[in-house]
Amino acid sequence: MTLLLKSWRGLMSMSEPIRSRHLHRRVAKGKEQPERLCERYGRATVSRSEGPLLWVHAASNGEALAALPLIDALRAETPNLLVLVTTFTVTGAELISKQAPHVTHQYKPSEDPAAIRAFLTHWHPDLALFVESEFWPNLIMQTSERGIPMAQVNGHLSKGSFRGWRFASGSFRDLMSRMSACLVKTDEIKDRMVALGVSADKVSVTGDLKGSRAIQYPQPAALSALREQIGSRPVFLAASTHPGEEEAVADAHEAQSVRVPDYLTIIAPRHAVRGDEIEAMLMARGLTVHRRSKGQSPKGAAIYLADTTGEMPLWYSVAPITFIGAGWGESGGHNPLEAAQLGSAILSGPNVHASQAAYDNLQRAEAVLFVSDAKDLTAALQTLTDDSGKPTAQTLAMAKAGQAASAPDPGPLTRTLESLRPLTEQAFR
């Protein structure tokens, strides 16, 4: 263990009172569920049943969605397998509850060593899988010290994270040496990990699990009701947006509404708890806002705020054009596959390294337009719609090409399962 990791362990032990105050502030902001706050301290709210247990840690929605095909495949191979999924966010918890009710969810314990000890003592998993870039030092170290085999799946390491870890490459190498396997999305990610000292033999390129996920269609009754509420109004969707992006979407909406007074824009923020904040900003601009979380319909609204979780297929299904958020900063963009599979033409900022392979496929198929800023977004939206706000022939061609280019690919899931086979056969026998 490096000096930095030892210092981190000590710091996390001493700073628990500060972290506790921070957790209670998060409760006040709606970012924690007060009745489940004990899970952050490692105290389980669910009992552990007998049988082999797979623990999957995913940060939030994107990571959880990536893990679902793998979880289903592993459960099919081992029928008595228990699955525990931990997430950091409330939205991740809600998504697991809605889309994977057959698994157990708990919140990730804090980095306090005592919380992690309590968590591992209660659950004692037989195998731990960390999704994408969840490098929590104390969580990884204590899991390793208990002899629990671990692997990274759908591994990601952004340019920014790579630059940061270069100043602590010894600690990164120590953490990853505790993994039995690192299964990553791309050759570029493998090269970054190897440059940080991870053995090349330990890192395998398996592809992006999100591309293996079966198409998720909305509930027919919900879709029918939404279409009836929208009627003949033209629709634009901004999905998985972050602070600053909603303002750009509002600019584009206002420009569109000059041409088409009944234009409807749906905003589905990445974090539903930001609903109040987004509504206040939009209303300050004089826009009429209705909110899904309040049971309101789109009727009579300029902006429909879809501040709920687990309903993205519904929004993609009614929107011929979707702007996918997080492509204007360092986050690296969000995955566009679900929107493309459901027939929506894609707009995104150009910084999409987190889902590079998916965007490369769409770009080769001419199914995505990259927009650099709010002005560019407005111009693209006007290019892709006619004077009545309906999609143009170019838009329809983009959507059709996107559906073909985003068809589910079993390859990443197959390669991931094969790479994990030595671990799963030993852990679940």
Summary of the structure (lengths in Angstrom):
residues: 429
radius of gyration: 22.1
end to end distance: 31.1
largest distance: 64.7
contacts: 1485
relative contact order: 0.11
helix: 52%
strand: 15%
